[in-house]
Amino acid sequence: MKTILSTEGLTKKYGALVVTDNVSIDIKQGEIHAVIGPNGAGKTTLINQLSGELEPQEGKIYFNGSNVTGLGIHERARAGLIRSYQITSVFDELSVLENTVFAALASRKHAFRFWGSLLSHKQEVACAISALELTGLSSHAELPAHQLGYGQRRQLELAMALASNPKFLLLDEPMAGMSVQESKGVIELLRSLRRQYSILLVEHDMNAVFELADRISVLVYGRILLTGTPDEIKANEEVRAVYLGDEEVAAS
């Protein structure tokens, strides 16, 4: 499989604090690649740099064969590098369907031009309906977004990402705050998306990570400790010592 996203020597510092330290990673086309690590390891900072929210002091980011290090969030999103909650903010007074249509329009560069007639765009509406079906929200399509619970709101963010014509999904703890049943639904959804999209998954639920990931990178103190298959990660004594622990590995 070809590499779709890679970094070379990605470094982010805040004064003397090095948050990502010479991170080089490659993610293959159609792969689910998880990044795990203890709190404070630099996972969110890494995903912020990949999405364009933060600029690295050093290093480069390549997406689909192009150097995107200097591109902003929206430029990367329009190239297909999508972070779920950064497509656009959820508008509480719009319906679930309208929010998803808006995201579909935004990815095509003309959402604001048609603010008053979101549901008149048949292609984007069809795309939004498909995304809502995939994420289990089709029965809530007419609800105002502010009536959604926390887990459903996260599902809406994912639906908006899927409606935005992504080539690559950056997912930062998509199951955080969800019930067990909601998490199971997201796991099944992400499994169904494998090979259709390339996915970078940051997630604390190790059962989900080991179920879904083709490869896993372990980030510790801002550095990549190890990249390998789930079985290789589980078997590594150093990873057990710094993050997983014997009980967590056994439970997975």
C-alpha positions in Angstrom: 0.0 0.0 0.0 1.2 3.5 -0.8 1.9 6.0 2.0 -0.8 8.7 2.0 0.3 10.7 5.1 3.8 11.0 6.6 5.8 13.3 8.8 9.6 13.9 8.9 11.1 15.1 12.2 8.0 16.9 13.4 8.8 19.0 16.5 6.7 21.3 18.6 8.1 23.2 21.6 6.7 25.6 24.1 9.7 27.2 25.6 11.9 24.5 27.1 9.0 22.0 26.9 9.3 19.7 23.9 5.8 18.3 23.2 6.4 16.5 19.9 10.0 15.5 19.5 11.3 14.5 16.1 8.2 12.5 15.2 8.4 10.6 11.9 5.4 8.5 11.0 3.9 7.0 7.9 0.3 6.0 7.3 -0.7 3.8 4.4 -3.7 4.2 2.0 -6.7 2.5 3.5 -5.0 1.9 6.9 -6.4 2.5 10.4 -3.4 3.7 12.2 -3.8 4.3 16.0 -1.6 6.5 18.1 -1.6 5.7 21.8 0.3 6.9 24.8 -0.1 8.1 28.4 -1.6 11.5 29.2 0.8 14.3 28.3 2.5 12.2 25.6 1.8 14.7 22.9 -1.0 12.9 21.0 -3.3 15.9 20.7 -0.4 18.2 19.8 0.5 15.7 17.0 -3.0 15.6 15.6 -3.3 19.4 15.8 -0.1 19.7 13.7 -1.4 17.2 11.2 -4.8 19.1 10.9 -3.1 22.5 10.5 -4.2 24.0 13.8 -0.6 24.2 15.1 2.6 24.9 13.1 5.6 22.8 14.0 8.9 24.5 14.7 10.7 21.8 12.8 9.8 19.0 10.4 7.5 18.4 7.4 4.1 16.9 6.7 3.3 15.2 3.4 -0.2 14.4 2.3 -1.0 12.5 -0.9 2.4 13.2 -2.3 2.4 17.0 -1.5 4.2 19.0 1.2 1.3 20.5 3.2 3.4 21.8 6.1 2.6 25.4 5.3 -1.2 24.9 4.6 -3.9 26.0 7.0 -6.8 24.0 8.4 -9.3 24.8 5.6 -6.8 24.2 2.8 -5.9 20.8 4.2 -9.6 20.0 4.7 -10.4 20.9 1.1 -7.5 18.6 0.0 -9.3 15.8 1.9 -7.4 15.8 5.2 -10.3 16.1 7.6 -10.4 16.3 11.4 -13.9 15.6 12.5 -14.7 18.5 14.7 -12.8 21.1 12.7 -14.8 20.9 9.4 -17.0 23.6 10.8 -18.6 24.3 14.2 -21.9 22.5 14.9 -24.7 25.1 14.7 -27.0 24.4 17.6 -30.1 25.9 16.0 -29.8 24.1 12.7 -31.1 20.6 12.4 -28.8 17.6 12.4 -29.4 17.2 8.6 -28.7 20.9 7.9 -25.5 20.8 9.8 -24.4 17.8 7.8 -25.4 19.4 4.5 -23.5 22.5 5.5 -20.3 20.4 6.1 -20.8 18.8 2.6 -21.2 22.3 1.0 -18.2 23.7 2.9 -15.9 21.0 1.5 -17.0 22.1 -2.0 -16.0 25.7 -1.2 -19.4 27.4 -1.4 -21.3 26.8 1.8 -21.7 30.4 2.8 -23.0 31.5 -0.5 -26.1 29.3 0.0 -26.7 29.8 3.7 -30.4 30.4 3.2 -31.2 27.3 1.2 -29.1 24.5 2.6 -31.6 21.7 1.7 -32.1 22.8 -1.9 -28.7 21.2 -2.9 -29.8 17.7 -3.8 -26.3 16.2 -4.2 -25.1 17.5 -0.8 -28.4 16.5 0.9 -28.0 12.9 -0.5 -24.4 12.8 0.7 -25.5 14.1 4.2 -28.3 11.5 4.4 -25.9 8.8 3.6 -23.5 10.0 6.3 -26.2 10.2 8.9 -27.3 6.6 8.1 -23.7 5.4 8.5 -23.4 7.1 11.9 -26.8 6.0 13.2 -28.3 9.5 13.3 -30.8 9.3 10.4 -33.8 9.1 12.8 -32.6 12.4 14.4 -32.1 14.2 11.1 -34.9 16.8 11.8 -33.9 17.5 15.4 -32.1 20.8 16.2 -28.5 20.0 17.1 -28.8 21.4 20.6 -31.2 18.6 21.5 -28.5 15.9 20.9 -26.8 14.3 23.9 -23.0 14.4 24.1 -22.5 11.0 22.4 -24.9 11.9 19.6 -23.1 15.2 19.1 -19.8 13.3 18.6 -21.6 11.1 16.1 -22.8 14.3 14.3 -19.3 15.5 14.1 -18.3 12.2 12.5 -21.2 12.4 10.1 -20.1 16.0 9.1 -16.6 14.7 8.5 -17.9 11.9 6.3 -20.1 14.3 4.3 -17.1 16.5 3.6 -15.6 14.2 0.9 -12.6 13.1 3.0 -9.6 11.1 1.8 -8.2 10.9 5.3 -9.9 11.1 8.7 -8.1 12.4 11.8 -10.1 11.1 14.8 -9.2 12.4 18.2 -10.9 10.2 20.8 -14.2 9.7 18.8 -15.6 7.5 21.6 -14.9 9.8 24.5 -18.0 10.3 26.6 -20.0 7.7 24.8 -22.1 4.9 26.4 -20.9 1.4 25.9 -23.6 0.9 23.2 -22.7 4.1 21.4 -19.0 3.0 21.5 -19.8 -0.3 20.0 -21.7 1.4 17.2 -18.7 3.7 16.4 -16.3 0.7 16.4 -18.6 -1.1 13.9 -18.8 2.1 11.8 -15.0 2.6 11.7 -14.5 -1.1 10.9 -16.9 -0.6 7.9 -14.9 2.4 6.8 -11.6 0.5 6.6 -10.1 0.6 3.1 -12.6 3.2 2.0 -10.7 5.9 4.0 -7.3 6.2 5.7 -7.7 6.9 9.4 -5.5 8.2 12.1 -7.1 7.2 15.4 -6.2 8.6 18.8 -8.2 6.7 21.4 -7.9 5.7 25.1 -10.2 2.7 24.7 -7.6 0.0 24.2 -10.2 -2.7 23.3 -11.3 -0.4 20.5 -7.7 0.3 19.4 -6.8 -3.4 19.3 -10.0 -4.3 17.5 -9.6 -1.6 14.8 -6.0 -0.8 14.2 -3.8 -2.2 11.4 -0.8 -0.6 13.0 -0.2 1.3 16.3 2.4 3.9 17.1 3.2 4.4 20.8 4.0 8.0 21.7 5.9 8.7 25.0 7.2 12.1 26.0 6.6 13.3 22.5 8.7 10.6 20.8 7.6 7.5 18.9 8.6 4.6 21.1 7.4 1.8 18.7 5.3 1.3 15.7 3.9 -2.2 15.0 0.9 -4.4 14.6 -1.5 -4.9 17.6 0.2 -8.2 18.4 3.6 -6.6 18.4 2.5 -3.8 20.6 0.9 -6.1 23.1 4.0 -8.3 23.3 6.5 -5.4 23.8 7.7 -5.3 27.4 8.7 -1.6 27.2 5.2 -0.6 26.0 3.7 -2.7 28.9 5.9 -0.9 31.3 5.2 2.7 30.2 1.6 2.4 29.2 -0.4 -0.7 28.8 0.2 -2.7 32.0 -0.3 -6.4 32.3 -4.0 -6.2 33.2 -4.9 -4.0 30.3 -3.1 -6.3 27.8 -4.8 -9.3 29.3 -8.2 -7.6 29.1 -7.7 -6.8 25.4 
